[in-house]
Amino acid sequence: MPFTRFTIFNLFYLVGTGIGGWVGFTVGRPYGMAGSIIGVIVGGFLGALAGSIPDRLAYRAMVREIMRNSNDELCRIVDEPDWNFRHTLALLQLSARGENVTAHLPRLMEMLESDVPAKRLHGWDAVRIVFPPHAERLEGFDPRATVEQCRDRVAQAQGARRG
């Protein structure tokens, strides 16, 4: 999924890559052009790995938090505005605990018809992960398509479900 926001984690990754490439260039420079090029590649790769560590640690912390939360806390997360992957994880955890989460499906279906492509993408991810039978009815849905195409596809799927 493409980045929908530029975060501090993206900055860590870019800075890590840049610093790693610069260090690699500096280390490889005494060995000529080939050493410089190899140094930039290896250093940039290692810098990118180091720069991505905070993102991986934050993701693990988020998953641990979701796993520890009570059902009431998970419902509070799902009801928060500005849906993101944390909401999807909370909804998935509720479903895995045997809770009936179908009351949240209308919100997700509205998201699939949003004017905002990122909102459609988040909604589509949640539908695919938490409600696979509904995702099957929406076969061919593309959250990156035009809003009219998305709305038409949702309307077709809802019409097939009613009929």
MODELLER restraints for C-alpha pairs under 7 A, 6 or more apart:
rsr = mdl.restraints
at = mdl.atoms
rsr.add(forms.Gaussian(group=physical.xy_distance, feature=features.Distance(at['CA:4:A'], at['CA:118:A']), mean=6.47, stdev=0.5))
rsr.add(forms.Gaussian(group=physical.xy_distance, feature=features.Distance(at['CA:9:A'], at['CA:54:A']), mean=6.68, stdev=0.5))
rsr.add(forms.Gaussian(group=physical.xy_distance, feature=features.Distance(at['CA:9:A'], at['CA:55:A']), mean=5.55, stdev=0.5))
rsr.add(forms.Gaussian(group=physical.xy_distance, feature=features.Distance(at['CA:12:A'], at['CA:51:A']), mean=4.92, stdev=0.5))
rsr.add(forms.Gaussian(group=physical.xy_distance, feature=features.Distance(at['CA:12:A'], at['CA:52:A']), mean=6.85, stdev=0.5))
rsr.add(forms.Gaussian(group=physical.xy_distance, feature=features.Distance(at['CA:13:A'], at['CA:48:A']), mean=5.52, stdev=0.5))
rsr.add(forms.Gaussian(group=physical.xy_distance, feature=features.Distance(at['CA:13:A'], at['CA:51:A']), mean=4.11, stdev=0.5))
rsr.add(forms.Gaussian(group=physical.xy_distance, feature=features.Distance(at['CA:13:A'], at['CA:52:A']), mean=5.28, stdev=0.5))
rsr.add(forms.Gaussian(group=physical.xy_distance, feature=features.Distance(at['CA:16:A'], at['CA:47:A']), mean=4.38, stdev=0.5))
rsr.add(forms.Gaussian(group=physical.xy_distance, feature=features.Distance(at['CA:16:A'], at['CA:48:A']), mean=5.24, stdev=0.5))
rsr.add(forms.Gaussian(group=physical.xy_distance, feature=features.Distance(at['CA:16:A'], at['CA:50:A']), mean=6.29, stdev=0.5))
rsr.add(forms.Gaussian(group=physical.xy_distance, feature=features.Distance(at['CA:16:A'], at['CA:51:A']), mean=4.49, stdev=0.5))
rsr.add(forms.Gaussian(group=physical.xy_distance, feature=features.Distance(at['CA:17:A'], at['CA:44:A']), mean=4.62, stdev=0.5))
rsr.add(forms.Gaussian(group=physical.xy_distance, feature=features.Distance(at['CA:17:A'], at['CA:45:A']), mean=6.61, stdev=0.5))
rsr.add(forms.Gaussian(group=physical.xy_distance, feature=features.Distance(at['CA:17:A'], at['CA:47:A']), mean=4.37, stdev=0.5))
rsr.add(forms.Gaussian(group=physical.xy_distance, feature=features.Distance(at['CA:17:A'], at['CA:48:A']), mean=4.35, stdev=0.5))
rsr.add(forms.Gaussian(group=physical.xy_distance, feature=features.Distance(at['CA:17:A'], at['CA:51:A']), mean=6.88, stdev=0.5))
rsr.add(forms.Gaussian(group=physical.xy_distance, feature=features.Distance(at['CA:18:A'], at['CA:44:A']), mean=6.35, stdev=0.5))
rsr.add(forms.Gaussian(group=physical.xy_distance, feature=features.Distance(at['CA:19:A'], at['CA:47:A']), mean=6.51, stdev=0.5))
rsr.add(forms.Gaussian(group=physical.xy_distance, feature=features.Distance(at['CA:20:A'], at['CA:43:A']), mean=4.27, stdev=0.5))
rsr.add(forms.Gaussian(group=physical.xy_distance, feature=features.Distance(at['CA:20:A'], at['CA:44:A']), mean=4.51, stdev=0.5))
rsr.add(forms.Gaussian(group=physical.xy_distance, feature=features.Distance(at['CA:20:A'], at['CA:46:A']), mean=6.27, stdev=0.5))
rsr.add(forms.Gaussian(group=physical.xy_distance, feature=features.Distance(at['CA:20:A'], at['CA:47:A']), mean=4.14, stdev=0.5))
rsr.add(forms.Gaussian(group=physical.xy_distance, feature=features.Distance(at['CA:21:A'], at['CA:39:A']), mean=6.96, stdev=0.5))
rsr.add(forms.Gaussian(group=physical.xy_distance, feature=features.Distance(at['CA:21:A'], at['CA:40:A']), mean=4.26, stdev=0.5))
rsr.add(forms.Gaussian(group=physical.xy_distance, feature=features.Distance(at['CA:21:A'], at['CA:41:A']), mean=6.53, stdev=0.5))
rsr.add(forms.Gaussian(group=physical.xy_distance, feature=features.Distance(at['CA:21:A'], at['CA:43:A']), mean=4.50, stdev=0.5))
rsr.add(forms.Gaussian(group=physical.xy_distance, feature=features.Distance(at['CA:21:A'], at['CA:44:A']), mean=3.95, stdev=0.5))
rsr.add(forms.Gaussian(group=physical.xy_distance, feature=features.Distance(at['CA:22:A'], at['CA:40:A']), mean=6.49, stdev=0.5))
rsr.add(forms.Gaussian(group=physical.xy_distance, feature=features.Distance(at['CA:23:A'], at['CA:43:A']), mean=6.31, stdev=0.5))
rsr.add(forms.Gaussian(group=physical.xy_distance, feature=features.Distance(at['CA:24:A'], at['CA:39:A']), mean=3.89, stdev=0.5))
rsr.add(forms.Gaussian(group=physical.xy_distance, feature=features.Distance(at['CA:24:A'], at['CA:40:A']), mean=4.71, stdev=0.5))
rsr.add(forms.Gaussian(group=physical.xy_distance, feature=features.Distance(at['CA:24:A'], at['CA:42:A']), mean=6.57, stdev=0.5))
rsr.add(forms.Gaussian(group=physical.xy_distance, feature=features.Distance(at['CA:24:A'], at['CA:43:A']), mean=4.29, stdev=0.5))
rsr.add(forms.Gaussian(group=physical.xy_distance, feature=features.Distance(at['CA:25:A'], at['CA:36:A']), mean=4.72, stdev=0.5))
rsr.add(forms.Gaussian(group=physical.xy_distance, feature=features.Distance(at['CA:25:A'], at['CA:37:A']), mean=6.88, stdev=0.5))
rsr.add(forms.Gaussian(group=physical.xy_distance, feature=features.Distance(at['CA:25:A'], at['CA:39:A']), mean=4.84, stdev=0.5))
rsr.add(forms.Gaussian(group=physical.xy_distance, feature=features.Distance(at['CA:25:A'], at['CA:40:A']), mean=4.81, stdev=0.5))
rsr.add(forms.Gaussian(group=physical.xy_distance, feature=features.Distance(at['CA:27:A'], at['CA:39:A']), mean=6.56, stdev=0.5))
rsr.add(forms.Gaussian(group=physical.xy_distance, feature=features.Distance(at['CA:28:A'], at['CA:35:A']), mean=4.26, stdev=0.5))
rsr.add(forms.Gaussian(group=physical.xy_distance, feature=features.Distance(at['CA:28:A'], at['CA:36:A']), mean=4.35, stdev=0.5))
rsr.add(forms.Gaussian(group=physical.xy_distance, feature=features.Distance(at['CA:28:A'], at['CA:39:A']), mean=4.87, stdev=0.5))
rsr.add(forms.Gaussian(group=physical.xy_distance, feature=features.Distance(at['CA:29:A'], at['CA:35:A']), mean=5.79, stdev=0.5))
rsr.add(forms.Gaussian(group=physical.xy_distance, feature=features.Distance(at['CA:29:A'], at['CA:36:A']), mean=4.65, stdev=0.5))
rsr.add(forms.Gaussian(group=physical.xy_distance, feature=features.Distance(at['CA:66:A'], at['CA:90:A']), mean=6.03, stdev=0.5))
rsr.add(forms.Gaussian(group=physical.xy_distance, feature=features.Distance(at['CA:71:A'], at['CA:94:A']), mean=6.53, stdev=0.5))
rsr.add(forms.Gaussian(group=physical.xy_distance, feature=features.Distance(at['CA:74:A'], at['CA:90:A']), mean=5.29, stdev=0.5))
rsr.add(forms.Gaussian(group=physical.xy_distance, feature=features.Distance(at['CA:74:A'], at['CA:94:A']), mean=6.93, stdev=0.5))
rsr.add(forms.Gaussian(group=physical.xy_distance, feature=features.Distance(at['CA:77:A'], at['CA:87:A']), mean=6.04, stdev=0.5))
rsr.add(forms.Gaussian(group=physical.xy_distance, feature=features.Distance(at['CA:77:A'], at['CA:90:A']), mean=6.71, stdev=0.5))
rsr.add(forms.Gaussian(group=physical.xy_distance, feature=features.Distance(at['CA:78:A'], at['CA:87:A']), mean=4.99, stdev=0.5))
rsr.add(forms.Gaussian(group=physical.xy_distance, feature=features.Distance(at['CA:78:A'], at['CA:90:A']), mean=6.35, stdev=0.5))
rsr.add(forms.Gaussian(group=physical.xy_distance, feature=features.Distance(at['CA:78:A'], at['CA:91:A']), mean=6.31, stdev=0.5))
rsr.add(forms.Gaussian(group=physical.xy_distance, feature=features.Distance(at['CA:83:A'], at['CA:122:A']), mean=6.88, stdev=0.5))
rsr.add(forms.Gaussian(group=physical.xy_distance, feature=features.Distance(at['CA:84:A'], at['CA:122:A']), mean=6.09, stdev=0.5))
rsr.add(forms.Gaussian(group=physical.xy_distance, feature=features.Distance(at['CA:85:A'], at['CA:122:A']), mean=6.99, stdev=0.5))
rsr.add(forms.Gaussian(group=physical.xy_distance, feature=features.Distance(at['CA:88:A'], at['CA:126:A']), mean=5.34, stdev=0.5))
rsr.add(forms.Gaussian(group=physical.xy_distance, feature=features.Distance(at['CA:92:A'], at['CA:130:A']), mean=5.61, stdev=0.5))
rsr.add(forms.Gaussian(group=physical.xy_distance, feature=features.Distance(at['CA:95:A'], at['CA:101:A']), mean=6.15, stdev=0.5))
rsr.add(forms.Gaussian(group=physical.xy_distance, feature=features.Distance(at['CA:108:A'], at['CA:123:A']), mean=5.13, stdev=0.5))
rsr.add(forms.Gaussian(group=physical.xy_distance, feature=features.Distance(at['CA:108:A'], at['CA:127:A']), mean=6.84, stdev=0.5))
rsr.add(forms.Gaussian(group=physical.xy_distance, feature=features.Distance(at['CA:111:A'], at['CA:119:A']), mean=5.82, stdev=0.5))
rsr.add(forms.Gaussian(group=physical.xy_distance, feature=features.Distance(at['CA:111:A'], at['CA:120:A']), mean=5.25, stdev=0.5))
rsr.add(forms.Gaussian(group=physical.xy_distance, feature=features.Distance(at['CA:111:A'], at['CA:123:A']), mean=5.30, stdev=0.5))
rsr.add(forms.Gaussian(group=physical.xy_distance, feature=features.Distance(at['CA:112:A'], at['CA:120:A']), mean=4.45, stdev=0.5))
rsr.add(forms.Gaussian(group=physical.xy_distance, feature=features.Distance(at['CA:112:A'], at['CA:123:A']), mean=5.71, stdev=0.5))
rsr.add(forms.Gaussian(group=physical.xy_distance, feature=features.Distance(at['CA:112:A'], at['CA:124:A']), mean=6.37, stdev=0.5))
rsr.add(forms.Gaussian(group=physical.xy_distance, feature=features.Distance(at['CA:112:A'], at['CA:150:A']), mean=6.74, stdev=0.5))
rsr.add(forms.Gaussian(group=physical.xy_distance, feature=features.Distance(at['CA:113:A'], at['CA:120:A']), mean=6.63, stdev=0.5))
rsr.add(forms.Gaussian(group=physical.xy_distance, feature=features.Distance(at['CA:113:A'], at['CA:147:A']), mean=6.47, stdev=0.5))
rsr.add(forms.Gaussian(group=physical.xy_distance, feature=features.Distance(at['CA:113:A'], at['CA:150:A']), mean=5.91, stdev=0.5))
rsr.add(forms.Gaussian(group=physical.xy_distance, feature=features.Distance(at['CA:113:A'], at['CA:151:A']), mean=5.06, stdev=0.5))
rsr.add(forms.Gaussian(group=physical.xy_distance, feature=features.Distance(at['CA:114:A'], at['CA:120:A']), mean=5.93, stdev=0.5))
rsr.add(forms.Gaussian(group=physical.xy_distance, feature=features.Distance(at['CA:114:A'], at['CA:147:A']), mean=6.92, stdev=0.5))
rsr.add(forms.Gaussian(group=physical.xy_distance, feature=features.Distance(at['CA:115:A'], at['CA:147:A']), mean=5.89, stdev=0.5))
rsr.add(forms.Gaussian(group=physical.xy_distance, feature=features.Distance(at['CA:117:A'], at['CA:143:A']), mean=6.44, stdev=0.5))
rsr.add(forms.Gaussian(group=physical.xy_distance, feature=features.Distance(at['CA:117:A'], at['CA:144:A']), mean=6.17, stdev=0.5))
rsr.add(forms.Gaussian(group=physical.xy_distance, feature=features.Distance(at['CA:120:A'], at['CA:143:A']), mean=5.25, stdev=0.5))
rsr.add(forms.Gaussian(group=physical.xy_distance, feature=features.Distance(at['CA:121:A'], at['CA:143:A']), mean=5.21, stdev=0.5))
rsr.add(forms.Gaussian(group=physical.xy_distance, feature=features.Distance(at['CA:124:A'], at['CA:143:A']), mean=6.77, stdev=0.5))
rsr.add(forms.Gaussian(group=physical.xy_distance, feature=features.Distance(at['CA:127:A'], at['CA:134:A']), mean=6.92, stdev=0.5))
rsr.add(forms.Gaussian(group=physical.xy_distance, feature=features.Distance(at['CA:127:A'], at['CA:135:A']), mean=5.96, stdev=0.5))
rsr.add(forms.Gaussian(group=physical.xy_distance, feature=features.Distance(at['CA:128:A'], at['CA:135:A']), mean=5.22, stdev=0.5))
rsr.add(forms.Gaussian(group=physical.xy_distance, feature=features.Distance(at['CA:137:A'], at['CA:157:A']), mean=5.70, stdev=0.5))
rsr.add(forms.Gaussian(group=physical.xy_distance, feature=features.Distance(at['CA:138:A'], at['CA:153:A']), mean=6.82, stdev=0.5))
rsr.add(forms.Gaussian(group=physical.xy_distance, feature=features.Distance(at['CA:138:A'], at['CA:154:A']), mean=6.70, stdev=0.5))
rsr.add(forms.Gaussian(group=physical.xy_distance, feature=features.Distance(at['CA:138:A'], at['CA:157:A']), mean=5.65, stdev=0.5))
rsr.add(forms.Gaussian(group=physical.xy_distance, feature=features.Distance(at['CA:141:A'], at['CA:150:A']), mean=6.64, stdev=0.5))
rsr.add(forms.Gaussian(group=physical.xy_distance, feature=features.Distance(at['CA:141:A'], at['CA:153:A']), mean=6.29, stdev=0.5))
rsr.add(forms.Gaussian(group=physical.xy_distance, feature=features.Distance(at['CA:142:A'], at['CA:150:A']), mean=6.88, stdev=0.5))
rsr.add(forms.Gaussian(group=physical.xy_distance, feature=features.Distance(at['CA:143:A'], at['CA:150:A']), mean=6.68, stdev=0.5))
